[in-house]
Amino acid sequence: MTDSRVPAIVRVATVAVAMTGICLGAHVAHGGEPAAKGGTATVADRVKARRAQQEGDAKLAKGDLDGALANFLSAVTTVPSAAGFLQVARLHDKLGHLHEAVAAYEAYLELAPAREVDEARARVEALKSTPGHVVLRGSPENAHVTIGDDLAFEGFPVEVDLPPGEHHVRIAAEGYASQEVVLVVSYGRASSPAVDLEAVEHRPAPVALDLGRAEPVPLPLELATSLAPPPPSRPSWARRHRGGLVVGGLGVAALGTGFAFGAQALQARDEFSAHASTYSADRGERAAFRADLAFGAAFLLGTTAAILLIEGDDETPRASVQVAPILGGSVVGVGAGSAF
């Protein structure tokens, strides 16, 4: 389980840096050179990364794992390398931060030679199979809860460890409308969803008594229909499609960011043509790289928005996916999260 003592920014930085490492790994696989071997890393970058690495080693020797992790993240953010990602992954693993460890391990697998990745790949598979701890709450408290075909519980709360993936849950109680939901469990992560059943009012069928006859006479269909409660109102178009609209807006923002970085790259190219220098070359390469990532994020967000808008009229409860670009400073990447 994720340790709440670690600042959220450290966990977010790990995922963002890992995404950068994966992109660098794909660049190397297509014939490029990683930054750690002389790409966009300057001499100042290497000095900064070496100083952060040395400070992290000193804190690690004193047993300050959280402090060492922060320094190692600073080093690998400045100059990404396979050894740096492996060191970050092992520290997260030791601290129990499963998702952050997997992100760093996968970045390492993209950069490391194939002959050295067997142990890391096996560890990633083991972490991804870690059960998630679920505490299911709801009402009424005496509800009967069934998970899949094998697990049954009487009453809330239900506390259980489940393997990662989708699990079909059915909740039923006398006097309430039963519900069926799909519970998506993330590996090694605790969740506490809640399901409240809606009470059903049991009323006898309306009848009219004819004193001259022994049997009751049912009311006319029109009158019985008029006594029924009105159907629920349908949500507005904007409410049904708000997820697609939000993701589409993020896609437009990512596209604008890509154009901004692209303009910087073109400006740096013109400066290099006019006055060739290492500074203008490095600046142009960094801007072009960030533009590529921003355009990739815009494509991903645009595709997701289109799917959400097309499927916006489907009112079946489901898990939601939130995707957003992470752009700023020397960190460029894409962040994703899920919610139940």
GIPE-V783358 format. One record per backbone hydrogen bond with DSSP energy under -1.0 kcal/mol. CO is the residue of the C=O (numbers start at 1). NH is the residue of the N-H. If there is no record, write none. Layout:
BEGIN
CO|NH / CO|NH
END
This chain:
BEGIN
3|6 / 7|11 / 8|12 / 9|13 / 10|14 / 11|15 / 12|16 / 13|17 / 14|18 / 15|19 / 16|20 / 17|21 / 18|22 / 19|23 / 20|24 / 21|25 / 22|26 / 23|27 / 24|28 / 25|29 / 27|32 / 28|31 / 34|37 / 35|38 / 42|46 / 43|47 / 44|48 / 45|49 / 46|50 / 47|51 / 48|52 / 49|53 / 50|54 / 51|55 / 52|56 / 53|57 / 54|58 / 55|59 / 56|60 / 57|61 / 58|62 / 59|64 / 60|63 / 63|65 / 64|68 / 65|69 / 66|70 / 67|71 / 68|72 / 69|73 / 70|74 / 71|75 / 72|76 / 73|77 / 74|78 / 75|79 / 81|85 / 82|86 / 83|87 / 84|88 / 85|89 / 86|90 / 87|91 / 88|92 / 89|93 / 90|94 / 91|95 / 92|97 / 96|98 / 97|101 / 98|102 / 99|103 / 100|104 / 101|105 / 102|106 / 103|107 / 104|108 / 105|109 / 106|110 / 107|111 / 108|112 / 113|116 / 114|117 / 117|121 / 118|122 / 119|123 / 120|124 / 121|125 / 122|126 / 123|127 / 124|128 / 127|130 / 130|188 / 132|162 / 133|191 / 134|160 / 136|158 / 137|195 / 139|197 / 140|143 / 141|156 / 143|155 / 144|172 / 145|153 / 146|170 / 147|151 / 151|147 / 153|145 / 158|136 / 160|134 / 162|132 / 165|185 / 167|183 / 168|148 / 169|181 / 170|146 / 171|179 / 172|144 / 173|176 / 175|200 / 179|171 / 181|169 / 183|167 / 185|165 / 186|189 / 191|135 / 193|137 / 195|139 / 198|177 / 206|219 / 208|217 / 210|213 / 217|208 / 220|224 / 221|225 / 222|226 / 223|227 / 236|240 / 237|241 / 241|245 / 242|246 / 243|247 / 244|248 / 245|249 / 246|250 / 247|251 / 248|252 / 249|253 / 250|254 / 251|255 / 252|256 / 253|257 / 254|258 / 255|259 / 256|260 / 257|261 / 258|262 / 259|263 / 260|264 / 261|265 / 262|266 / 263|267 / 264|268 / 265|269 / 266|270 / 267|271 / 268|272 / 269|273 / 270|274 / 271|275 / 277|281 / 278|282 / 279|283 / 280|284 / 281|285 / 282|286 / 283|287 / 284|288 / 285|289 / 286|290 / 287|291 / 288|292 / 289|293 / 290|294 / 291|295 / 292|296 / 293|297 / 294|298 / 295|299 / 296|300 / 297|301 / 298|302 / 299|303 / 300|304 / 301|305 / 302|306 / 303|307 / 304|308 / 305|309 / 306|310 / 307|311 / 311|314 / 320|339 / 322|337 / 324|335 / 326|333 / 328|331 / 331|328 / 333|326 / 335|324 / 337|322 / 339|320
END
